[in-house]
Amino acid sequence: MASNKVSVAEARQHFARLIERARKGNPIEITRRGEPVAVLLSAAEYAAMTGERPSFVDATTRVRERLDVEALDIGEEDFDGLRDRSPGREIAL
């Protein structure tokens, strides 16, 4: 069962193992009588193929949670003085 092609019968027998292989990035082609009938992919690969992406807000929230941004105790005052507030250079039109 090391191949990336398995019969429907093999897929039924070893479904949990095949799911784990697919989750790790190894798609599994499922055949019936030697003909391809389906492909088992990881959810991440499927989402990339179908164009499903989290919203910007959801993605930002996940990153903030993963990095535990709240624990960094960074506030607006930490950014005071970083931006140049001058009007910029004069230009002739």
C-alpha positions as CSV (number, residue, x, y, z in Angstrom):
1,M,0.0,0.0,0.0
2,A,3.0,2.3,-0.4
3,S,1.8,3.4,-3.8
4,N,-0.1,6.6,-4.5
5,K,-2.7,4.5,-6.3
6,V,-5.0,2.2,-4.5
7,S,-8.1,0.3,-5.4
8,V,-11.5,1.1,-3.9
9,A,-11.2,-2.2,-1.9
10,E,-7.8,-1.2,-0.5
11,A,-9.1,2.3,0.2
12,R,-11.9,0.8,2.3
13,Q,-9.5,-1.4,4.2
14,H,-6.9,1.3,5.0
15,F,-9.0,4.5,5.0
16,A,-7.6,5.9,8.2
17,R,-4.0,5.4,7.0
18,L,-4.8,6.9,3.6
19,I,-6.3,9.9,5.2
20,E,-3.1,10.4,7.3
21,R,-1.0,10.1,4.2
22,A,-3.1,12.7,2.3
23,R,-3.0,15.0,5.3
24,K,0.8,15.0,5.1
25,G,0.6,16.1,1.5
26,N,0.6,12.8,-0.4
27,P,-2.5,12.7,-2.6
28,I,-3.9,9.2,-3.1
29,E,-5.5,8.2,-6.4
30,I,-8.4,5.7,-6.0
31,T,-9.1,3.3,-8.8
32,R,-11.8,0.9,-9.8
33,R,-10.8,-1.9,-12.1
34,G,-7.6,0.0,-12.9
35,E,-9.4,3.2,-13.9
36,P,-9.0,6.4,-11.7
37,V,-12.3,7.3,-10.0
38,A,-11.3,9.7,-7.2
39,V,-8.4,11.4,-5.5
40,L,-8.0,11.8,-1.7
41,L,-6.3,15.1,-0.9
42,S,-5.5,17.0,2.3
43,A,-8.0,19.7,3.2
44,A,-5.3,22.4,2.7
45,E,-4.6,21.2,-0.9
46,Y,-8.3,21.1,-1.6
47,A,-8.8,24.7,-0.3
48,A,-5.9,25.9,-2.4
49,M,-7.3,24.3,-5.5
50,T,-10.8,25.6,-5.0
51,G,-9.6,29.1,-4.1
52,E,-11.2,29.0,-0.6
53,R,-9.4,31.4,1.6
54,P,-10.2,32.8,5.0
55,S,-11.2,36.5,5.1
56,F,-8.6,39.0,5.9
57,V,-10.1,39.5,9.4
58,D,-10.2,35.7,10.1
59,A,-6.6,35.3,8.9
60,T,-5.4,38.2,10.9
61,T,-7.2,36.9,14.0
62,R,-5.6,33.5,13.6
63,V,-2.1,35.0,13.3
64,R,-2.7,37.2,16.3
65,E,-3.8,34.1,18.3
66,R,-1.0,32.0,17.1
67,L,1.6,34.6,18.0
68,D,-0.2,35.5,21.2
69,V,0.0,39.2,20.3
70,E,-2.0,40.3,23.4
71,A,0.8,38.9,25.6
72,L,3.3,41.3,23.9
73,D,1.5,44.2,25.6
74,I,2.1,46.5,22.6
75,G,-0.1,49.6,22.5
76,E,-0.6,52.7,20.4
77,E,1.9,54.6,22.4
78,D,4.6,52.3,21.3
79,F,4.2,53.7,17.8
80,D,4.2,57.4,18.7
81,G,6.9,59.3,17.0
82,L,7.7,56.6,14.4
83,R,5.8,58.3,11.5
84,D,7.2,61.4,9.9
85,R,4.3,63.9,10.1
86,S,5.9,66.6,7.8
87,P,3.9,67.6,4.8
88,G,6.7,66.3,2.5
89,R,8.5,68.1,-0.2
90,E,7.2,70.8,-2.4
91,I,6.7,70.1,-6.1
92,A,6.1,72.3,-9.1
93,L,3.1,71.2,-11.3
